[in-house]
Amino acid sequence: MNLLSKRTLLVSGTGKTYYVNNLLNNYKNYEIITVNLADMLLRYPLQIQTCLNNYFEYAYKCKPSILIFDNCEEMFNKNNTNCQFVYSFLENTKKYESEIIIIGKTNSIDDIHPIVKNYFEEFIDLKTPTIDTTISIFKKCLNEYEKINSIDLIKIANLCKGFSHSDITAVCKFIIQNNSNDNLETKFINAINKIINNNIQNSYNSSVNESIKWEDIGGLDNIKEDIEESIIWYFNNPEAFNRLGIQATKGNKSCFNIAKSTQPSIIFLDELESLFSKRKGDNSIVQKLSSQLILQLDELNSGQYKVIILGATNNVKALDPSITRSGRLDHLIHVPLPDCSQRESILRVIGKHMPINDDVDYKQIAEKINGYSGADIKELFRKTGLIALKRIYNLKIENNGINITKKINQDDFINALKNTRK
Protein backbone atom coordinates (compact mmCIF):
# COMPACT_ATOMS: atom_id res chain seq x y z
CA MET A 1 0.00 0.00 0.00
CA ASN A 2 1.26 3.50 -0.88
CA LEU A 3 0.84 5.79 2.12
CA LEU A 4 2.29 8.73 0.23
CA SER A 5 -0.79 9.08 -1.96
CA LYS A 6 -3.55 8.88 0.68
CA ARG A 7 -1.48 9.88 3.75
CA THR A 8 -4.21 8.66 6.13
CA LEU A 9 -5.05 5.07 7.04
CA LEU A 10 -7.37 3.51 9.63
CA VAL A 11 -6.79 -0.17 10.47
CA SER A 12 -9.14 -2.48 12.37
CA GLY A 13 -9.52 -6.23 12.82
CA THR A 14 -7.10 -8.98 13.77
CA GLY A 15 -3.35 -8.51 13.36
CA LYS A 16 -3.22 -4.70 13.26
CA THR A 17 0.25 -4.41 14.81
CA TYR A 18 1.69 -7.10 12.53
CA TYR A 19 0.19 -5.43 9.44
CA VAL A 20 1.31 -1.91 10.36
CA ASN A 21 4.84 -3.06 11.27
CA ASN A 22 5.18 -4.81 7.90
CA LEU A 23 3.85 -1.70 6.18
CA LEU A 24 6.39 0.49 7.97
CA ASN A 25 9.25 -1.62 6.60
CA ASN A 26 8.72 0.33 3.36
CA TYR A 27 9.28 3.64 5.17
CA LYS A 28 12.50 3.04 7.09
CA ASN A 29 13.71 6.61 6.60
CA TYR A 30 10.59 7.95 8.37
CA GLU A 31 10.41 8.84 12.05
CA ILE A 32 7.75 6.62 13.64
CA ILE A 33 5.83 8.18 16.55
CA THR A 34 3.16 6.22 18.43
CA VAL A 35 0.43 8.02 20.37
CA ASN A 36 -1.83 6.37 22.93
CA LEU A 37 -4.17 7.74 25.56
CA ALA A 38 -2.37 6.14 28.51
CA ASP A 39 0.91 7.92 27.70
CA MET A 40 -0.87 11.22 27.18
CA LEU A 41 -2.63 11.01 30.54
CA LEU A 42 0.66 10.11 32.20
CA ARG A 43 2.56 13.04 30.69
CA TYR A 44 -0.19 15.66 30.85
CA PRO A 45 -2.94 14.36 33.15
CA LEU A 46 -4.91 17.61 32.96
CA GLN A 47 -3.75 18.89 29.57
CA ILE A 48 -4.00 16.08 27.05
CA GLN A 49 -4.98 18.58 24.36
CA THR A 50 -1.62 20.28 24.85
CA CYS A 51 0.04 16.88 24.71
CA LEU A 52 -1.68 16.14 21.39
CA ASN A 53 -0.41 19.42 19.95
CA ASN A 54 3.11 18.57 21.12
CA TYR A 55 3.01 15.22 19.32
CA PHE A 56 2.09 16.91 16.05
CA GLU A 57 4.76 19.59 16.47
CA TYR A 58 7.39 16.96 17.21
CA ALA A 59 6.33 14.90 14.18
CA TYR A 60 6.61 18.01 12.00
CA LYS A 61 10.14 18.74 13.26
CA CYS A 62 11.18 15.13 12.56
CA LYS A 63 9.67 14.95 9.08
CA PRO A 64 9.39 12.78 7.12
CA SER A 65 7.37 11.17 9.89
CA ILE A 66 4.42 8.90 10.60
CA LEU A 67 2.06 9.41 13.55
CA ILE A 68 0.35 6.23 14.74
CA PHE A 69 -2.73 6.67 16.93
CA ASP A 70 -3.28 3.49 18.96
CA ASN A 71 -6.78 2.50 20.12
CA CYS A 72 -8.56 5.41 18.44
CA GLU A 73 -11.88 4.36 19.99
CA GLU A 74 -10.47 5.24 23.44
CA MET A 75 -8.90 8.50 22.39
CA PHE A 76 -11.75 9.76 20.22
CA ASN A 77 -14.77 7.96 21.63
CA LYS A 78 -18.12 8.93 20.11
CA ASN A 79 -19.69 9.16 23.58
CA ASN A 80 -17.15 11.68 24.83
CA THR A 81 -18.98 14.94 25.47
CA ASN A 82 -15.74 16.95 25.25
CA CYS A 83 -15.45 17.60 21.52
CA GLN A 84 -12.59 20.06 21.96
CA PHE A 85 -10.07 17.21 21.79
CA VAL A 86 -11.59 16.01 18.52
CA TYR A 87 -11.47 19.51 17.04
CA SER A 88 -7.86 19.88 18.15
CA PHE A 89 -7.01 16.68 16.29
CA LEU A 90 -8.69 17.99 13.12
CA GLU A 91 -6.95 21.37 13.37
CA ASN A 92 -3.55 19.70 13.67
CA THR A 93 -4.19 17.29 10.81
CA LYS A 94 -5.27 20.16 8.59
CA LYS A 95 -2.21 22.18 9.58
CA TYR A 96 0.27 19.38 8.88
CA GLU A 97 -1.66 17.26 6.35
CA SER A 98 0.96 17.53 3.63
CA GLU A 99 3.85 16.93 6.03
CA ILE A 100 2.80 13.99 8.23
CA ILE A 101 1.33 10.55 7.48
CA ILE A 102 -1.42 9.55 9.94
CA ILE A 103 -2.22 5.92 10.80
CA GLY A 104 -5.01 4.97 13.21
CA LYS A 105 -5.59 1.58 14.84
CA THR A 106 -8.85 0.56 16.46
CA ASN A 107 -10.52 -2.41 18.10
CA SER A 108 -13.99 -0.98 17.48
CA ILE A 109 -14.47 1.35 14.55
CA ASP A 110 -18.12 1.96 15.48
CA ASP A 111 -17.03 3.59 18.76
CA ILE A 112 -14.85 6.23 17.09
CA HIS A 113 -16.23 9.75 16.87
CA PRO A 114 -17.71 10.09 13.35
CA ILE A 115 -15.73 13.27 12.64
CA VAL A 116 -12.44 11.48 13.29
CA LYS A 117 -13.57 8.32 11.49
CA ASN A 118 -14.50 10.28 8.36
CA TYR A 119 -11.11 12.01 8.36
CA PHE A 120 -9.32 8.82 7.32
CA GLU A 121 -9.37 8.35 3.55
CA GLU A 122 -8.29 4.71 3.59
CA PHE A 123 -9.80 1.98 5.77
CA ILE A 124 -8.62 -1.63 6.12
CA ASP A 125 -10.50 -4.27 8.11
CA LEU A 126 -8.14 -7.19 8.71
CA LYS A 127 -9.60 -10.67 8.89
CA THR A 128 -8.36 -13.50 11.07
CA PRO A 129 -5.70 -15.51 9.21
CA THR A 130 -7.08 -18.52 7.37
CA ILE A 131 -5.56 -22.00 7.70
CA ASP A 132 -3.57 -21.43 4.48
CA THR A 133 -2.34 -18.03 5.68
CA THR A 134 -1.30 -19.50 9.03
CA ILE A 135 0.68 -22.25 7.29
CA SER A 136 2.37 -19.64 5.07
CA ILE A 137 3.41 -17.61 8.13
CA PHE A 138 4.82 -20.75 9.77
CA LYS A 139 6.84 -21.59 6.66
CA LYS A 140 8.12 -18.03 6.33
CA CYS A 141 9.13 -17.66 9.98
CA LEU A 142 10.55 -21.17 10.33
CA ASN A 143 12.09 -21.56 6.87
CA GLU A 144 15.54 -22.17 8.38
CA TYR A 145 14.25 -24.50 11.07
CA GLU A 146 15.42 -27.96 9.99
CA LYS A 147 12.61 -29.97 11.61
CA ILE A 148 9.72 -27.95 10.12
CA ASN A 149 9.17 -30.50 7.33
CA SER A 150 8.60 -33.28 9.88
CA ILE A 151 5.43 -31.74 11.35
CA ASP A 152 1.84 -31.71 10.10
CA LEU A 153 1.37 -27.95 9.69
CA ILE A 154 -2.30 -28.33 8.75
CA LYS A 155 -2.98 -29.94 12.14
CA ILE A 156 -0.99 -27.22 13.94
CA ALA A 157 -2.71 -24.43 11.96
CA ASN A 158 -6.11 -25.80 13.00
CA LEU A 159 -5.06 -25.38 16.63
CA CYS A 160 -4.33 -21.70 15.93
CA LYS A 161 -7.83 -20.67 14.82
CA GLY A 162 -8.54 -17.14 15.96
CA PHE A 163 -4.84 -16.27 16.33
CA SER A 164 -3.64 -12.96 14.96
CA HIS A 165 -0.51 -12.67 12.80
CA SER A 166 1.42 -11.54 15.88
CA ASP A 167 0.22 -14.56 17.84
CA ILE A 168 1.39 -16.90 15.08
CA THR A 169 4.83 -15.28 14.85
CA ALA A 170 5.08 -15.47 18.65
CA VAL A 171 4.46 -19.23 18.40
CA CYS A 172 7.33 -19.44 15.88
CA LYS A 173 9.61 -17.45 18.18
CA PHE A 174 8.81 -19.78 21.06
CA ILE A 175 9.63 -22.83 18.89
CA ILE A 176 13.00 -21.39 17.86
CA GLN A 177 13.96 -20.46 21.43
CA ASN A 178 12.73 -23.73 22.99
CA ASN A 179 15.75 -25.96 23.60
CA SER A 180 13.88 -28.71 25.44
CA ASN A 181 13.98 -32.35 24.37
CA ASP A 182 10.24 -32.43 23.65
CA ASN A 183 9.16 -33.51 20.18
CA LEU A 184 8.21 -30.75 17.75
CA GLU A 185 4.44 -31.27 18.05
CA THR A 186 4.64 -30.96 21.85
CA LYS A 187 6.65 -27.75 21.46
CA PHE A 188 3.98 -26.32 19.17
CA ILE A 189 1.15 -27.22 21.57
CA ASN A 190 3.06 -25.70 24.51
CA ALA A 191 3.69 -22.54 22.48
CA ILE A 192 0.03 -22.27 21.44
CA ASN A 193 -1.15 -22.67 25.03
CA LYS A 194 1.36 -20.03 26.11
CA ILE A 195 -0.03 -17.53 23.60
CA ILE A 196 -3.60 -18.32 24.67
CA ASN A 197 -2.75 -17.78 28.33
CA ASN A 198 -0.91 -14.52 27.62
CA ASN A 199 -3.29 -12.93 25.15
CA ILE A 200 -6.62 -14.54 24.40
CA GLN A 201 -7.93 -15.47 27.82
CA ASN A 202 -8.10 -11.78 28.73
CA SER A 203 -11.16 -11.50 26.49
CA TYR A 204 -12.67 -14.97 26.43
CA ASN A 205 -11.96 -18.43 27.79
CA SER A 206 -10.13 -20.59 25.31
CA SER A 207 -7.76 -23.51 25.40
CA VAL A 208 -6.31 -26.16 23.15
CA ASN A 209 -8.03 -29.44 23.95
CA GLU A 210 -7.30 -32.93 22.75
CA SER A 211 -9.52 -33.84 19.82
CA ILE A 212 -12.51 -35.97 20.89
CA LYS A 213 -14.10 -38.25 18.30
CA TRP A 214 -17.42 -40.09 18.28
CA GLU A 215 -15.67 -43.36 19.13
CA ASP A 216 -14.32 -41.75 22.31
CA ILE A 217 -17.90 -41.42 23.60
CA GLY A 218 -19.45 -44.64 24.83
CA GLY A 219 -23.10 -45.48 24.11
CA LEU A 220 -25.73 -42.86 23.19
CA ASP A 221 -25.65 -43.93 19.53
CA ASN A 222 -29.10 -42.46 18.78
CA ILE A 223 -28.12 -39.12 20.37
CA LYS A 224 -24.90 -38.94 18.35
CA GLU A 225 -26.84 -39.73 15.18
CA ASP A 226 -29.34 -36.94 15.93
CA ILE A 227 -26.55 -34.40 16.51
CA GLU A 228 -24.80 -35.49 13.32
CA GLU A 229 -27.96 -35.13 11.24
CA SER A 230 -28.96 -31.74 12.64
CA ILE A 231 -25.54 -30.07 12.65
CA ILE A 232 -22.64 -31.90 11.04
CA TRP A 233 -24.40 -32.98 7.85
CA TYR A 234 -25.19 -29.36 6.99
CA PHE A 235 -21.56 -28.28 7.46
CA ASN A 236 -20.25 -31.13 5.33
CA ASN A 237 -22.61 -30.48 2.42
CA PRO A 238 -24.47 -27.15 2.73
CA GLU A 239 -25.04 -26.89 -1.03
CA ALA A 240 -27.11 -30.08 -1.08
CA PHE A 241 -29.20 -28.86 1.86
CA ASN A 242 -29.84 -25.51 0.16
CA ARG A 243 -30.86 -27.19 -3.11
CA LEU A 244 -33.40 -29.28 -1.22
CA GLY A 245 -34.68 -26.22 0.61
CA ILE A 246 -33.61 -27.57 4.00
CA GLN A 247 -32.74 -24.94 6.59
CA ALA A 248 -29.81 -25.57 8.93
CA THR A 249 -30.42 -25.43 12.65
CA LYS A 250 -30.85 -21.77 13.60
CA GLY A 251 -27.74 -21.98 15.75
CA ASN A 252 -25.69 -22.26 12.55
CA LYS A 253 -26.36 -18.66 11.52
CA SER A 254 -24.47 -15.50 12.40
CA CYS A 255 -22.62 -15.19 15.69
CA PHE A 256 -20.54 -13.11 18.04
CA ASN A 257 -17.42 -11.58 16.50
CA ILE A 258 -14.98 -14.02 18.08
CA ALA A 259 -16.92 -17.07 16.96
CA LYS A 260 -17.28 -15.69 13.43
CA SER A 261 -13.58 -14.90 13.16
CA THR A 262 -12.57 -18.38 14.37
CA GLN A 263 -15.09 -20.38 12.37
CA PRO A 264 -15.88 -23.22 12.26
CA SER A 265 -16.70 -22.68 15.92
CA ILE A 266 -19.20 -23.48 18.64
CA ILE A 267 -20.74 -21.23 21.28
CA PHE A 268 -21.88 -23.38 24.19
CA LEU A 269 -24.43 -21.87 26.58
CA ASP A 270 -24.41 -23.95 29.76
CA GLU A 271 -27.16 -23.95 32.40
CA LEU A 272 -29.64 -22.09 30.23
CA GLU A 273 -32.25 -22.14 32.98
CA SER A 274 -30.15 -19.69 35.03
CA LEU A 275 -30.43 -17.05 32.29
CA PHE A 276 -33.69 -17.93 30.57
CA SER A 277 -35.82 -19.07 33.48
CA LYS A 278 -39.57 -18.44 33.45
CA ARG A 279 -39.08 -16.82 36.84
CA LYS A 280 -36.72 -13.97 36.05
CA GLY A 281 -38.69 -11.78 38.44
CA ASP A 282 -37.47 -8.22 38.85
CA ASN A 283 -33.78 -8.98 38.28
CA SER A 284 -33.03 -6.26 35.73
CA ILE A 285 -29.50 -7.51 35.06
CA VAL A 286 -30.71 -11.00 34.17
CA GLN A 287 -33.50 -9.52 32.03
CA LYS A 288 -31.02 -7.32 30.19
CA LEU A 289 -28.62 -10.20 29.54
CA SER A 290 -31.51 -12.36 28.43
CA SER A 291 -32.77 -9.72 26.00
CA GLN A 292 -29.31 -9.13 24.56
CA LEU A 293 -28.75 -12.82 23.95
CA ILE A 294 -32.16 -13.23 22.32
CA LEU A 295 -31.26 -10.35 19.98
CA GLN A 296 -28.03 -12.15 19.10
CA LEU A 297 -29.93 -15.34 18.34
CA ASP A 298 -32.43 -13.42 16.19
CA GLU A 299 -29.53 -12.00 14.16
CA LEU A 300 -28.39 -15.47 13.17
CA ASN A 301 -29.87 -15.21 9.70
CA SER A 302 -27.16 -15.02 7.05
CA GLY A 303 -26.19 -18.70 6.85
CA GLN A 304 -22.69 -17.79 5.64
CA TYR A 305 -20.90 -18.55 8.89
CA LYS A 306 -19.91 -22.00 10.12
CA VAL A 307 -20.95 -21.34 13.70
CA ILE A 308 -23.04 -23.51 16.00
CA ILE A 309 -25.03 -22.38 19.02
CA LEU A 310 -25.50 -25.17 21.56
CA GLY A 311 -27.29 -24.93 24.87
CA ALA A 312 -27.59 -27.26 27.84
CA THR A 313 -30.06 -27.33 30.69
CA ASN A 314 -30.94 -29.55 33.63
CA ASN A 315 -34.58 -28.47 33.53
CA VAL A 316 -36.03 -27.75 30.11
CA LYS A 317 -39.47 -27.08 31.63
CA ALA A 318 -38.03 -24.14 33.57
CA LEU A 319 -36.90 -22.37 30.39
CA ASP A 320 -38.64 -19.26 29.14
CA PRO A 321 -40.59 -20.23 25.98
CA SER A 322 -38.96 -17.27 24.20
CA ILE A 323 -35.65 -19.14 23.99
CA THR A 324 -37.06 -22.40 22.63
CA ARG A 325 -39.50 -20.97 20.13
CA SER A 326 -39.07 -21.69 16.42
CA GLY A 327 -36.01 -19.99 14.94
CA ARG A 328 -33.98 -19.90 18.16
CA LEU A 329 -32.89 -22.95 20.14
CA ASP A 330 -35.71 -24.97 18.65
CA HIS A 331 -34.05 -28.36 18.19
CA LEU A 332 -34.32 -30.27 21.47
CA ILE A 333 -32.20 -33.36 22.07
CA HIS A 334 -32.85 -35.21 25.31
CA VAL A 335 -29.87 -37.14 26.66
CA PRO A 336 -31.24 -39.84 28.98
CA LEU A 337 -29.26 -41.87 31.48
CA PRO A 338 -27.44 -44.69 29.68
CA ASP A 339 -28.96 -48.16 29.74
CA CYS A 340 -26.96 -51.26 30.71
CA SER A 341 -25.35 -51.82 27.29
CA GLN A 342 -24.49 -48.13 27.00
CA ARG A 343 -22.95 -48.14 30.48
CA GLU A 344 -20.82 -51.10 29.44
CA SER A 345 -19.75 -49.20 26.30
CA ILE A 346 -18.79 -46.15 28.40
CA LEU A 347 -16.82 -48.37 30.78
CA ARG A 348 -14.87 -49.86 27.89
CA VAL A 349 -14.14 -46.46 26.32
CA ILE A 350 -12.77 -45.01 29.58
CA GLY A 351 -10.98 -48.27 30.40
CA LYS A 352 -8.97 -48.07 27.16
CA HIS A 353 -6.88 -45.32 28.71
CA MET A 354 -6.19 -47.12 32.01
CA PRO A 355 -4.22 -50.26 33.00
CA ILE A 356 -7.07 -52.79 33.38
CA ASN A 357 -6.52 -56.39 34.47
CA ASP A 358 -8.02 -59.25 32.44
CA ASP A 359 -10.36 -60.25 35.30
CA VAL A 360 -12.41 -57.06 35.02
CA ASP A 361 -15.96 -57.89 33.90
CA TYR A 362 -17.41 -54.70 32.39
CA LYS A 363 -20.82 -56.29 31.85
CA GLN A 364 -21.13 -57.22 35.53
CA ILE A 365 -20.04 -53.74 36.62
CA ALA A 366 -22.54 -52.14 34.20
CA GLU A 367 -25.34 -54.14 35.80
CA LYS A 368 -24.34 -52.87 39.25
CA ILE A 369 -24.34 -49.17 38.31
CA ASN A 370 -27.92 -48.65 37.20
CA GLY A 371 -28.74 -44.92 37.24
CA TYR A 372 -25.15 -43.78 36.66
CA SER A 373 -24.48 -41.01 34.16
CA GLY A 374 -21.33 -40.76 32.05
CA ALA A 375 -19.83 -38.35 34.61
CA ASP A 376 -20.68 -40.77 37.42
CA ILE A 377 -18.90 -43.60 35.61
CA LYS A 378 -15.84 -41.42 35.06
CA GLU A 379 -15.81 -40.61 38.78
CA LEU A 380 -16.11 -44.35 39.53
CA PHE A 381 -12.92 -44.95 37.53
CA ARG A 382 -11.15 -42.21 39.50
CA LYS A 383 -12.12 -43.78 42.83
CA THR A 384 -11.25 -47.26 41.56
CA GLY A 385 -7.83 -46.02 40.47
CA LEU A 386 -7.13 -44.58 43.92
CA ILE A 387 -8.16 -47.86 45.59
CA ALA A 388 -5.93 -49.81 43.18
CA LEU A 389 -3.04 -47.45 43.88
CA LYS A 390 -3.38 -47.99 47.62
CA ARG A 391 -3.64 -51.79 47.19
CA ILE A 392 -0.55 -51.94 44.96
CA TYR A 393 1.42 -49.78 47.39
CA ASN A 394 0.59 -52.09 50.31
CA LEU A 395 1.50 -55.18 48.26
CA LYS A 396 4.84 -53.62 47.38
CA ILE A 397 5.64 -53.26 51.07
CA GLU A 398 4.51 -56.80 51.88
CA ASN A 399 6.29 -58.49 48.95
CA ASN A 400 9.26 -56.12 48.59
CA GLY A 401 8.03 -55.15 45.16
CA ILE A 402 8.30 -58.68 43.74
CA ASN A 403 5.70 -60.01 41.24
CA ILE A 404 3.28 -57.11 41.69
CA THR A 405 0.63 -56.61 38.97
CA LYS A 406 0.18 -52.87 38.58
CA LYS A 407 -3.31 -52.98 37.09
CA ILE A 408 -6.87 -52.25 38.21
CA ASN A 409 -8.75 -55.47 38.95
CA GLN A 410 -12.37 -56.47 39.52
CA ASP A 411 -12.10 -56.26 43.31
CA ASP A 412 -10.96 -52.63 43.01
CA PHE A 413 -14.21 -51.80 41.20
CA ILE A 414 -16.30 -53.71 43.76
CA ASN A 415 -14.60 -51.88 46.64
CA ALA A 416 -15.09 -48.53 44.90
CA LEU A 417 -18.80 -49.28 44.48
CA LYS A 418 -19.12 -50.13 48.17
CA ASN A 419 -17.75 -46.68 49.04
CA THR A 420 -19.95 -44.87 46.53
CA ARG A 421 -23.39 -43.63 47.41
CA LYS A 422 -25.76 -43.51 44.48
C-alpha positions, -999 to 999 in steps of 0.1 A, spaced: 0 0 0 13 35 -9 8 58 21 23 87 2 -8 91 -20 -35 89 7 -15 99 38 -42 87 61 -50 51 70 -74 35 96 -68 -2 105 -91 -25 124 -95 -62 128 -71 -90 138 -33 -85 134 -32 -47 133 2 -44 148 17 -71 125 2 -54 94 13 -19 104 48 -31 113 52 -48 79 39 -17 62 64 5 80 93 -16 66 87 3 34 93 36 52 125 30 71 137 66 66 106 80 84 104 88 121 77 66 136 58 82 166 32 62 184 4 80 204 -18 64 229 -42 77 256 -24 61 285 9 79 277 -9 112 272 -26 110 305 7 101 322 26 130 307 -2 157 309 -29 144 332 -49 176 330 -37 189 296 -40 161 270 -50 186 244 -16 203 248 0 169 247 -17 161 214 -4 194 200 31 186 211 30 152 193 21 169 161 48 196 165 74 170 172 63 149 142 66 180 120 101 187 133 112 151 126 97 149 91 94 128 71 74 112 99 44 89 106 21 94 135 4 62 147 -27 67 169 -33 35 190 -68 25 201 -86 54 184 -119 44 200 -105 52 234 -89 85 224 -117 98 202 -148 80 216 -181 89 201 -197 92 236 -171 117 248 -190 149 255 -157 170 253 -154 176 215 -126 201 220 -101 172 218 -116 160 185 -115 195 170 -79 199 182 -70 167 163 -87 180 131 -70 214 134 -36 197 137 -42 173 108 -53 202 86 -22 222 96 3 194 89 -17 173 63 10 175 36 39 169 60 28 140 82 13 105 75 -14 95 99 -22 59 108 -50 50 132 -56 16 148 -89 6 165 -105 -24 181 -140 -10 175 -145 13 145 -181 20 155 -170 36 188 -148 62 171 -162 98 169 -177 101 133 -157 133 126 -124 115 133 -136 83 115 -145 103 84 -111 120 84 -93 88 73 -94 84 35 -83 47 36 -98 20 58 -86 -16 61 -105 -43 81 -81 -72 87 -96 -107 89 -84 -135 111 -57 -155 92 -71 -185 74 -56 -220 77 -36 -214 45 -23 -180 57 -13 -195 90 7 -222 73 24 -196 51 34 -176 81 48 -207 98 68 -216 67 81 -180 63 91 -177 100 105 -212 103 121 -216 69 155 -222 84 143 -245 111 154 -280 100 126 -300 116 97 -280 101 92 -305 73 86 -333 99 54 -317 114 18 -317 101 14 -280 97 -23 -283 88 -30 -299 121 -10 -272 139 -27 -244 120 -61 -258 130 -51 -254 166 -43 -217 159 -78 -207 148 -85 -171 160 -48 -163 163 -36 -130 150 -5 -127 128 14 -115 159 2 -146 178 14 -169 151 48 -153 149 51 -155 187 45 -192 184 73 -194 159 96 -174 182 88 -198 211 96 -228 189 130 -214 179 140 -205 214 127 -237 230 157 -260 236 139 -287 254 140 -324 244 102 -324 236 92 -335 202 82 -307 178 44 -313 180 46 -310 218 67 -278 215 40 -263 192 12 -272 216 31 -257 245 37 -225 225 0 -223 214 -11 -227 250 14 -200 261 0 -175 236 -36 -183 247 -27 -178 283 -9 -145 276 -33 -129 252 -66 -145 244 -79 -155 278 -81 -118 287 -112 -115 265 -127 -150 264 -120 -184 278 -101 -206 253 -78 -235 254 -63 -262 232 -80 -294 240 -73 -329 227 -95 -338 198 -125 -360 209 -141 -383 183 -174 -401 183 -157 -434 191 -143 -417 223 -179 -414 236 -195 -446 248 -231 -455 241 -257 -429 232 -257 -439 195 -291 -425 188 -281 -391 204 -249 -389 184 -268 -397 152 -293 -369 159 -266 -344 165 -248 -355 133 -280 -351 112 -290 -317 126 -255 -301 126 -226 -319 110 -244 -330 78 -252 -294 70 -216 -283 75 -202 -311 53 -226 -305 24 -245 -272 27 -250 -269 -10 -271 -301 -11 -292 -289 19 -298 -255 2 -309 -272 -31 -334 -293 -12 -347 -262 6 -336 -276 40 -327 -249 66 -298 -256 89 -304 -254 127 -308 -218 136 -277 -220 158 -257 -223 125 -264 -187 115 -245 -155 124 -226 -152 157 -205 -131 180 -174 -116 165 -150 -140 181 -169 -171 170 -173 -157 134 -136 -149 132 -126 -184 144 -151 -204 124 -159 -232 123 -167 -227 159 -192 -235 186 -207 -212 213 -219 -234 242 -244 -219 266 -244 -239 298 -272 -239 324 -296 -221 302 -322 -221 330 -302 -197 350 -304 -171 323 -337 -179 306 -358 -191 335 -396 -184 334 -391 -168 368 -367 -140 360 -387 -118 384 -375 -82 389 -338 -90 383 -330 -63 357 -295 -75 351 -307 -110 342 -335 -95 320 -310 -73 302 -286 -102 295 -315 -124 284 -328 -97 260 -293 -91 246 -288 -128 240 -322 -132 223 -313 -104 200 -280 -121 191 -299 -153 183 -324 -134 162 -295 -120 142 -284 -155 132 -299 -152 97 -272 -150 71 -262 -187 69 -227 -178 56 -209 -186 89 -199 -220 101 -209 -213 137 -230 -235 160 -250 -224 190 -255 -252 216 -273 -249 249 -276 -273 278 -301 -273 307 -309 -295 336 -346 -285 335 -360 -278 301 -395 -271 316 -380 -241 336 -369 -224 304 -386 -193 291 -406 -202 260 -390 -173 242 -357 -191 240 -371 -224 226 -395 -210 201 -391 -217 164 -360 -200 149 -340 -199 182 -329 -230 201 -357 -250 187 -340 -284 182 -343 -303 215 -322 -334 221 -329 -352 253 -299 -371 267 -312 -398 290 -293 -419 315 -274 -447 297 -290 -482 297 -270 -513 307 -254 -518 273 -245 -481 270 -230 -481 305 -208 -511 294 -198 -492 263 -188 -462 284 -168 -484 308 -149 -499 279 -141 -465 263 -128 -450 296 -110 -483 304 -90 -481 272 -69 -453 287 -62 -471 320 -42 -503 330 -71 -528 334 -65 -564 345 -80 -593 324 -104 -603 353 -124 -571 350 -160 -579 339 -174 -547 324 -208 -563 318 -211 -572 355 -200 -537 366 -225 -521 342 -253 -541 358 -243 -529 393 -243 -492 383 -279 -487 372 -287 -449 372 -251 -438 367 -245 -410 342 -213 -408 321 -198 -384 346 -207 -408 374 -189 -436 356 -158 -414 351 -158 -406 388 -161 -444 395 -129 -449 375 -112 -422 395 -121 -438 428 -113 -473 416 -78 -460 405 -71 -446 439 -82 -479 456 -59 -498 432 -30 -475 439 -34 -480 476 -36 -518 472 -6 -519 450 14 -498 474 6 -521 503 15 -552 483 48 -536 474 56 -533 511 45 -568 519 63 -585 489 93 -561 486 80 -552 452 83 -587 437 57 -600 412 33 -571 417 6 -566 390 2 -529 386 -33 -530 371 -69 -523 382 -87 -555 390 -124 -565 395 -121 -563 433 -110 -526 430 -142 -518 412 -163 -537 438 -146 -519 466 -151 -485 449 -188 -493 445 -191 -501 482 -177 -467 490 -199 -449 465 -234 -436 474 -258 -435 445 
